[in-house]
Amino acid sequence: MTSLDRIRRYLTSRRNLAGSALALVGTGLALADPVGLGGLALIVGFYLVGALAVPSRPGMRRYGFDPGQVQRAMSEEINAVSGRVPPDVITRIQRIELTIRSEILPGLDGLPPGSEELYLVERTARDWLPTAVARYLNLPADYVSSQPGSRGWSALQVVVDELDLLDDEMRRVAEIVHGADMDRLLAHRRFLNDRFGRDEASG
């Protein structure tokens, strides 16, 4: 990311918007009671209070990573390898990306902080999947290994097997997320039944 990109991102960030809003308040106070350089210090002080009150990455502390970065990593990986890998590979990458984007990330609150599942999602998107594909691309597509334990697999067979493993794990995480969502739904039904004095056995 270039310096210009960083500046643009900061100008549209929540920190800058909050700081600017308070700076306007400080400007109004300084105009109402002009105090020279003290007014400028007041404006700067108000800006800093507003900017520092907003965390730069509000999602990171809760999950241990920024969900937006996870989604961007998957999208960038698909864009980077499209046209460079066989259909069997890109289809699996897209399937993993869809599971993470549409089923896991929207329900991250259902996973406890520090859980293994959170770690697996972040590592899959930002490390394990890109590394598997990069190592595949470093080999000829028809390369067959004679290393012990390889069983004579081709590079394509190995990367497909790795992606299937990651896909299975992301599906497992998605099931945990769906289970947590169902638990919350049932808990809400119990709350409503209690609230309105309805016997839950009656349906």
C-alpha positions in Angstrom: 0.0 0.0 0.0 1.4 3.4 -1.0 1.6 6.5 1.3 -1.2 8.1 -0.8 -3.4 5.0 -0.3 -2.8 5.2 3.5 -3.7 8.9 3.5 -6.9 8.2 1.6 -7.9 5.3 3.9 -7.3 7.5 7.0 -9.3 10.4 5.6 -12.3 8.1 5.2 -11.7 6.2 8.5 -14.0 6.3 11.5 -11.1 7.8 13.5 -10.8 10.8 11.2 -14.5 11.4 11.0 -14.9 11.3 14.8 -11.9 13.6 15.2 -13.2 16.0 12.6 -16.6 16.2 14.2 -15.2 17.1 17.6 -12.8 19.6 15.9 -15.8 21.4 14.5 -17.1 21.7 18.0 -13.8 23.1 19.1 -13.8 25.5 16.2 -17.3 26.8 17.3 -16.0 27.3 20.8 -12.9 29.1 19.6 -15.0 31.4 17.3 -17.4 32.2 20.1 -14.6 33.2 22.5 -11.5 34.0 20.4 -8.4 33.2 22.4 -5.6 33.4 19.8 -3.3 30.4 19.6 -5.2 28.9 22.5 -8.1 28.4 20.1 -6.0 26.5 17.7 -4.8 24.2 20.6 -8.5 23.7 21.6 -9.4 22.6 18.0 -6.4 20.2 17.9 -7.2 18.9 21.3 -10.8 18.2 20.4 -9.7 16.4 17.2 -7.3 14.2 19.1 -9.9 13.3 21.7 -12.3 12.2 19.0 -9.8 10.3 16.9 -8.3 8.4 19.9 -11.7 7.5 21.2 -12.3 5.3 18.2 -10.4 2.0 17.8 -8.6 1.8 14.5 -9.7 -1.9 14.0 -12.8 -2.5 16.0 -13.2 -6.1 14.8 -9.7 -7.2 15.6 -9.8 -7.3 19.4 -13.0 -9.4 19.5 -11.8 -12.1 17.1 -8.0 -11.9 17.1 -8.1 -10.8 13.4 -9.9 -8.4 11.1 -12.8 -10.2 9.3 -12.5 -7.7 6.5 -8.9 -8.7 5.9 -9.9 -12.4 5.8 -12.5 -11.7 3.1 -10.1 -9.5 1.1 -7.4 -12.2 1.3 -9.7 -14.8 -0.2 -10.9 -12.4 -3.0 -7.4 -11.4 -3.8 -6.3 -15.1 -4.0 -9.0 -15.9 -6.4 -8.1 -12.9 -8.6 -4.4 -13.8 -8.5 -4.7 -17.4 -9.6 -7.7 -17.2 -12.0 -6.5 -18.5 -15.3 -3.3 -19.9 -13.8 -4.7 -23.0 -12.2 -6.9 -25.9 -13.5 -10.7 -25.8 -13.0 -10.4 -28.4 -10.2 -8.3 -26.0 -8.2 -10.2 -22.7 -8.8 -13.5 -24.4 -8.1 -12.3 -25.6 -4.7 -10.9 -22.2 -3.8 -14.1 -20.5 -4.8 -16.1 -23.0 -2.7 -13.9 -22.3 0.4 -14.2 -18.6 -0.2 -18.0 -18.8 -0.4 -18.2 -20.8 2.8 -16.1 -18.3 4.7 -17.7 -15.2 3.3 -21.4 -16.2 3.4 -21.6 -18.7 6.3 -18.7 -18.2 8.7 -17.9 -14.5 8.8 -21.5 -13.3 9.3 -21.8 -15.6 12.3 -18.4 -15.1 14.0 -20.1 -13.9 17.2 -21.2 -17.5 17.6 -17.6 -18.6 18.2 -16.0 -18.0 21.5 -13.0 -15.6 21.6 -9.7 -17.5 21.3 -11.4 -20.6 19.9 -9.6 -23.0 17.6 -12.2 -22.4 14.9 -11.3 -18.6 14.7 -7.7 -19.5 14.3 -8.5 -22.0 11.6 -10.5 -19.5 9.6 -7.8 -16.8 9.7 -5.0 -19.2 8.9 -6.8 -20.9 6.1 -7.6 -17.6 4.3 -4.3 -15.8 4.9 -1.7 -18.6 5.0 -2.5 -22.3 4.4 -4.6 -21.9 1.2 -2.4 -19.3 -0.5 0.7 -21.3 0.4 -0.7 -24.6 -0.9 -1.6 -22.9 -4.3 1.7 -21.1 -4.5 3.7 -24.3 -4.0 1.6 -26.0 -6.6 2.3 -23.2 -9.1 6.0 -23.6 -8.5 5.9 -27.1 -10.0 5.1 -28.3 -13.5 1.4 -29.2 -13.7 2.3 -32.8 -14.7 5.0 -33.2 -12.1 4.8 -36.6 -10.3 6.8 -37.0 -7.1 8.8 -40.1 -6.2 9.4 -38.9 -2.7 8.7 -41.4 0.1 5.1 -41.2 1.1 4.0 -39.4 -2.0 2.5 -42.5 -3.6 3.5 -41.1 -6.9 0.9 -38.3 -6.7 1.0 -35.5 -9.2 1.3 -31.9 -8.1 -2.4 -31.4 -9.1 -3.5 -34.4 -7.0 -1.6 -33.1 -3.9 -3.0 -29.5 -4.1 -6.6 -30.8 -4.7 -6.2 -33.1 -1.7 -5.0 -30.1 0.4 -7.9 -27.9 -0.7 -10.4 -30.7 0.0 -9.0 -30.9 3.6 -9.3 -27.1 4.0 -12.8 -27.2 2.5 -13.9 -29.9 5.0 -12.6 -27.9 7.9 -14.4 -24.7 6.8 -17.6 -26.7 6.4 -17.1 -28.0 9.9 -16.6 -24.5 11.3 -19.7 -23.4 9.4 -21.7 -26.1 11.0 -20.6 -24.9 14.5 -21.6 -21.3 13.5 -25.0 -22.6 12.3 -25.4 -24.6 15.6 -24.7 -21.4 17.6 -27.3 -19.5 15.6 -29.9 -22.2 16.2 -29.1 -22.2 19.9 -29.7 -18.4 20.0 -33.0 -18.9 18.1 -34.2 -21.5 20.5 -33.2 -19.3 23.5 -35.2 -16.5 22.0 -38.2 -18.7 21.6 -37.9 -19.8 25.3 -37.7 -16.2 26.3 -40.9 -15.4 24.3 -42.7 -18.4 25.8 -41.7 -17.3 29.3 -42.6 -13.7 28.6 -46.1 -14.5 27.4 -46.7 -17.4 29.7 -47.0 -19.9 27.0 -46.3 -23.6 27.6 -43.4 -24.5 25.3 -44.7 -28.1 24.9 -47.7 -26.6 23.1 -45.5 -25.6 20.1 
